[in-house]
Amino acid sequence: QQQQRRESERASERPATGSMEAPDLTSFDISNLDRKDAFAEAYRGNGGHQVEKVHIRLQQRNRRKCILTVTGLADDLDLKRICKALKKNFKCNGAVVKDDEYGEVIQLQGDHRQGVVQFLTENEICPREIIVVHGH
C-alpha cells in the first residue's frame, strides 16, 4: 500500500507529457435518437397539436408591490370570468390586458403564485403538468 502511494505521488509530481488527442467524431453513434421523441411533452391532446404551457410570472413593480401575470391560457376560456373569480378568491385587484407578444394576459396585484396554481387545477381550467411557475 505504501509503495502504491509513493508511485501515485511520483506520478503527480511528474510533468504531464504528450498531447491530448481530439476524440474521433466520425464514429459517433446517434442510433438512440429514435427511442425518445424530444418534443413529446410539447405535443399532447387532439391530433398531436402543440399545447402551450401556462406561465405564471411575478413582476416587481416597485420595492414593495408586485404584479402576477398569467399567460398561455386557452383562447376558448372566458378570461374575464376567471380574472373576476381570482380577484374575489384572493381579495386583490386585477385585470385582463391585451399584449402583442402573449395575447390576453391576466394581471393580479400581489404574490399569489401557489394560490393561482391551485385555483387553476382545482377548477379544471388546465392540468398541473402544463403550468410553469417562474421565480419560484
C-alpha positions as CSV (number, residue, x, y, z in Angstrom):
1,Q,0.0,0.0,0.0
2,Q,2.8,2.4,0.8
3,Q,4.5,1.5,-2.4
4,Q,1.3,2.3,-4.3
5,R,1.1,5.7,-2.5
6,R,4.7,6.5,-3.4
7,E,4.1,5.7,-7.1
8,S,1.0,7.8,-7.2
9,E,2.9,10.7,-5.6
10,R,5.7,10.4,-8.0
11,A,3.2,10.3,-10.9
12,S,1.6,13.5,-9.7
13,E,5.0,15.3,-9.3
14,R,6.0,14.5,-12.9
15,P,5.0,17.0,-15.5
16,A,2.4,15.8,-17.9
17,T,3.9,14.7,-21.2
18,G,2.2,14.1,-24.5
19,S,-0.7,15.9,-26.0
20,M,-4.4,15.4,-25.6
21,E,-5.9,13.7,-28.7
22,A,-9.1,15.0,-30.1
23,P,-11.9,12.5,-29.9
24,D,-12.8,10.7,-33.2
25,L,-16.2,12.1,-34.1
26,T,-16.6,10.1,-37.3
27,S,-17.6,7.0,-35.4
28,F,-20.2,8.9,-33.2
29,D,-23.3,6.8,-32.7
30,I,-26.6,8.6,-32.9
31,S,-28.8,5.5,-33.0
32,N,-30.6,6.3,-29.8
33,L,-32.4,9.3,-31.2
34,D,-35.3,7.1,-32.5
35,R,-36.0,5.9,-29.0
36,K,-37.4,9.1,-27.4
37,D,-39.2,11.9,-29.0
38,A,-37.6,15.1,-27.8
39,F,-40.8,17.1,-28.4
40,A,-43.3,14.5,-27.0
41,E,-44.0,16.6,-23.9
42,A,-45.0,19.6,-26.0
43,Y,-47.4,17.6,-28.1
44,R,-50.4,16.2,-26.3
45,G,-54.1,16.0,-26.8
46,N,-56.1,16.2,-30.0
47,G,-54.2,15.0,-33.1
48,G,-50.8,15.9,-31.7
49,H,-51.3,19.7,-31.8
50,Q,-48.9,21.6,-29.7
51,V,-50.3,22.5,-26.3
52,E,-48.9,25.8,-24.9
53,K,-47.7,25.9,-21.3
54,V,-49.4,28.3,-18.9
55,H,-46.8,30.6,-17.5
56,I,-47.2,32.3,-14.1
57,R,-44.7,35.1,-13.6
58,L,-44.1,37.7,-10.8
59,Q,-43.0,41.1,-12.0
60,Q,-41.7,43.6,-9.4
61,R,-43.4,47.0,-9.7
62,N,-41.6,48.9,-7.1
63,R,-39.9,48.0,-3.8
64,R,-43.0,46.6,-2.1
65,K,-45.5,45.9,-4.8
66,C,-45.6,43.3,-7.5
67,I,-47.8,42.1,-10.3
68,L,-48.6,38.5,-11.0
69,T,-49.2,37.6,-14.7
70,V,-50.9,34.5,-16.1
71,T,-50.2,33.8,-19.8
72,G,-50.8,31.0,-22.2
73,L,-54.4,30.1,-21.2
74,A,-56.6,28.6,-23.9
75,D,-58.3,31.1,-26.3
76,D,-61.7,29.5,-25.7
77,L,-61.7,30.3,-22.0
78,D,-63.5,33.4,-20.6
79,L,-60.6,35.2,-19.1
80,K,-62.7,38.0,-17.6
81,R,-64.7,35.5,-15.6
82,I,-61.5,33.7,-14.5
83,C,-60.0,37.0,-13.5
84,K,-63.1,38.0,-11.6
85,A,-63.1,34.7,-9.7
86,L,-59.3,35.1,-8.9
87,K,-59.9,38.7,-7.7
88,K,-62.7,37.5,-5.4
89,N,-60.8,34.5,-4.2
90,F,-57.5,36.3,-3.3
91,K,-59.1,39.7,-2.4
92,C,-56.9,41.7,-4.7
93,N,-57.4,43.8,-7.8
94,G,-56.7,42.6,-11.3
95,A,-57.3,43.0,-15.0
96,V,-57.2,41.3,-18.3
97,V,-54.7,43.1,-20.6
98,K,-54.0,42.5,-24.3
99,D,-50.3,42.1,-25.1
100,D,-48.8,42.0,-28.5
101,E,-46.5,39.1,-27.7
102,Y,-48.5,37.0,-25.3
103,G,-52.1,37.8,-26.3
104,E,-54.6,38.2,-23.4
105,V,-52.8,38.2,-20.1
106,I,-54.4,38.1,-16.6
107,Q,-52.7,40.5,-14.2
108,L,-53.2,40.3,-10.4
109,Q,-51.8,42.5,-7.7
110,G,-49.6,40.7,-5.2
111,D,-47.8,37.4,-5.0
112,H,-50.4,34.6,-5.4
113,R,-48.4,32.1,-7.4
114,Q,-49.2,29.0,-5.5
115,G,-52.8,30.0,-5.0
116,V,-53.3,30.6,-8.7
117,V,-51.8,27.2,-9.5
118,Q,-54.2,25.5,-7.0
119,F,-57.2,27.5,-8.4
120,L,-56.4,26.6,-12.0
121,T,-56.1,22.9,-11.2
122,E,-59.0,22.6,-8.8
123,N,-61.4,24.3,-11.2
124,E,-60.0,22.1,-14.1
125,I,-59.1,25.1,-16.1
126,C,-55.7,23.5,-17.0
127,P,-53.8,20.4,-15.8
128,R,-50.9,20.9,-13.4
129,E,-48.4,19.4,-16.0
130,I,-48.6,22.4,-18.3
131,I,-48.3,25.1,-15.6
132,V,-44.9,26.7,-15.3
133,V,-44.3,28.9,-12.2
134,H,-41.4,31.3,-12.7
135,G,-39.4,32.9,-9.9
136,H,-40.2,30.1,-7.5
